[in-house]
């Protein structure tokens, strides 16, 4: 089983739609969770961290379910400018308890159409 | 945007030649990373550095070496380039907090090995 799995998409949605991205991770020692956004031929950029209680930033809502090892991202009222690839990212603690390195999912491509 | 530059931005080279990619930061961050991104694989860690002259291997380090002689520069060297090293290479920087880190990425280098 891959460490971080995402639906590759593409998701093609009309403007104004609500779209949900799902992600599962295999290592129960994962400590930190993020969603990154990557535009075509550009570098990844942090979209938002994901907290245990869930968190919201404008039209974006992130949820974490540690028991199911599942992370989600919801985009409401999608805009043309939301078209990008969304990367699910987890950080696994090292054996000694220090932070490990980030593990990236392959990403889900979103295309928002007029 | 974080102060990270990569050079060159594009390079075409021949199999068997050495190649060095440079990452330069103006943020004075302790951690620096080299990733490669390929279709179907997502971002994979090659090497990282946790301080001047302190480096460690990542997931896909074979065929690559790195050096960090000063805080602001992290070099990635392909000793003898192969076609399988054709990829997009991203540098990233971070300052690891106690529980989380945010990585900031450079614009990437597109490398084609013929």
Interface residues (C-beta under 8 A of the other chain):
Chain A: X31 X32 X34 X42 X43 X44 X45 X46 X49 X87 X91 X99 X101 X102 X104 X105 X106 X107
Chain B: X33 X40 X41 X42 X43 X44 X45 X48 X58 X90 X96 X99 X100 X101 X102 X103 X104 X105 X106 X107 X108
